[in-house]
């Protein structure tokens, strides 16, 4: 395929990928299910309505927005916006899309990023906490990131006042990459006071959002943002929080994604530490009092494994992913309906896992949307 034709095809597919995320009533799970059945985003929009209605869990209400031509126009506007602003678009099937998010059923279909960051780097931590941080929490953030400097983790937070901005600033001070997940489009920085820091972060990190340009920040977008903070990292560190709020939501999401959760303990009667103490008391978080606690718990000083390819297949897979691989090895070539019936895994989760297994080279897709083991 000539270079010009290939570029046009890539832009066309990116246009439909964005359009898919703009269709109301189609969240990440349904979007991934549609991709699994149709092959790519463009084909979803070209498929007949009758064929789409045959896909399990895809009803009339989900298909109707796909027929609105204004969605394509809005997607074209977004493409122009990202090009003008130097924003990268990562679709969940792209090679540079974060692998850690691929294991989350509700992981974003599209991420918009600005800056210079490797979201698939070896070590990623998220740090969250109260907007009204005390000197206790700020001092801990500074000591933690200075102590982790030799391990070069990517530091994820939300650019908010308090612990978030403290984490970003100390990451920059220690030469660590740091990225902020925001609950709005990348046409602005909120709070505006942190714009200079955000610009500095873009040299080694940057900004991340799943929302298109000019999306206004509203309360319901923050939990959506928090799941990205939780899913991007290997562990979530909670530094000072009350028993309610975004930090607790992020910690619970991290736990649901099988991420490690840590919390800084504090005085029993300090409202800034009640949430952390509660997470520890309920065994939802491990106690974190120093960088050494994290290094030891995460086994960062353990010797490297030689090569993933040298490991046995099933030792690389866990949970439902292993179930799928074993089912395909046992029965051979199967379609998604047969797999769902045989494994009792929901279509949404199954679609996400099949894509992940295909990207990792464990399975391949054959004509008719059948799946089989590679090799």
C-alpha positions, 0 to 999 in steps of 0.5 A: 500500500503506497505511503499516502494511501496508508496515511489516509487509511490510518486517519480514516480509522482514527476518525471512526475510533473517535466517533465511536467514543462520541456516541452516547450510550456506548461506553467502553465495554460495549465499544470493545464488544462492537470492535470484537465483532466488527473488526475495526471502528470504521466497519462498525459505522458501515455495518448494517443495522440488522447485523449490529442488532444481532450482537449480544448486549447491543440494543437499539439504544446503542445503535441509534447514535451511530447513525447520526452523521453529526458524530462524524463531523464532531470527530473531524473537529476533534482530529483537527483540534488534536493536530493543532494542539500536538495531542496524541490519540491512543485507541485501545488497540494501538501498540502504545496504549497502556497495557495495564489499562487493557486488563481493566474491563472499563478501561477507556477506549481512547486516551488523549495525551500531551507531552512525552511519556511512556505509559508502558514503562516498567514501574508506574505508581499513582499517588492520591490524597486530600486537597488540603494537605498538611505538612505531614503529608507533604513531607512524606510525599517529598521523602517517598519520591526522593527515596524512589528516585533510583527506581525511576517510576512514572508518577501518576496523579490528578494535578489537583491542589494538595497531595496531587500537585505535591506528588507532581512537583516532587517527581519533577524535582527528583527527575522522575516522569510524571503524568496528570489524569484530568477530568476535562478536555486538554484545551485547558489546565485546571486549576490554572494555577498549576499550568506552569507545572503542567508545562514543565511536566510535558518535558518528561510526562504530561497530561492524560484525558479520555475526554475530547477537547472543550469537555467541561469539568463536571462532578460525574467526570471525576470518578471516570478520571479516577479509574484511569489513575487507578488502572494505569499504575502497579500500585495506588498510594493514598496520602492523607484523606478523609473517609469519603471522597475521590481518594477513597474511590480511587483506592477502591478502584485500584483494589478492584483492578488487583492493584496494590494499595498503600496508605500512610497512617496518621493520628486516630483523631486527625480528619486528614488521616481518617480515610487512610487509617480506615483503609488499613483497618479494613485490610484494603491497604498496606501500611506505608511509612517509608520508600523501603516499605514500597520497594520491599512490598513491590519486590523492586529489588528482586532480580529480573526474569530472563525472558517472558518467552521462556516462561510457560504459557499459563504461568503468564496468564491469570484468572479469566485470561487463563480460562480462555486460553485453556478452553481454546487449547482444549476445544480448538477454534471457537467463536465468541458465542461458544467461548462465552457459553463454555467459560461463563464469562460475560460478553463485555469482559470476554471481548476485552480479554480476547483483544488483550490475548491477541495483542500479546500474541497468545491467540489469533483471529480467523475469518468469521471472527473465530479465535484459536491459539497461536502456534 
